[in-house]
């Protein structure tokens, strides 16, 4: 009888009370309400961020009398597709697109090669003065571009590189401090046992970099490539300083010249700006997952 009473008491004690059930129900309800509010706030923020791009595309398809109408015309009627061919044929779009792609792709390739090598040296190799030199490199990030703009121009003029694409490409072969720091932090998060195992198997330091580090660093490399692509694709100050020949203009500089010569033709200008913006948006969506992984892991230090 005692054993039966004890089992009954234990089973009764294990049964959830009505108050605990109510507490769990209210807590789950609060969580659901919180998630719903968070989704509503994010949706509103997303719409607010999307509105400028929607207005850009909408304006590029409007006739001139619809652009400044009040209340605003959000959906153009009729849709004027002619703004795109008229704007893109008024100035050498394909030539400037080729110049922009040449600069951008070359800068991306050189930045990936140089920055990954320097970051590998700072993170995986042991040599005297490594930390001191790393902090010296970080200190260069504190110098704004306007401080070094004139000395760089003098150097490139002495080299005879002014009015060529070289000043916009070659400096990336010597590394970008921010990208080096980003890759170094990612490399530090990788287990050093991988290096030791590869060296025991007869792999050299170059082999470790090529066969171990680079395959594991694809998220961080994709992040660097995306940042460099955005920087070179949208760069306006560099081409403005070094390029004088209209045949070597980039798209960002060509649009400014286009506006200064034609005037503010809003439909044409919005059409050209849309064409300039769409490749960046497509590239971001294609690399979004890898980009987020690279940003998340780059701040981890082993």
PyMOL commands that set and color helices and strands:
alter all, ss='L'
color gray80, all
select helices_A, chain A and resi 2-14+18-60+64-67+82-90+93-124+130-142+145-159+166-168+170-174+177-188+193-200+205-216+218-233+237-242+246-248+251-262+266-286+288-298
alter helices_A, ss='H'
color red, helices_A
deselect
rebuild
show_as cartoon
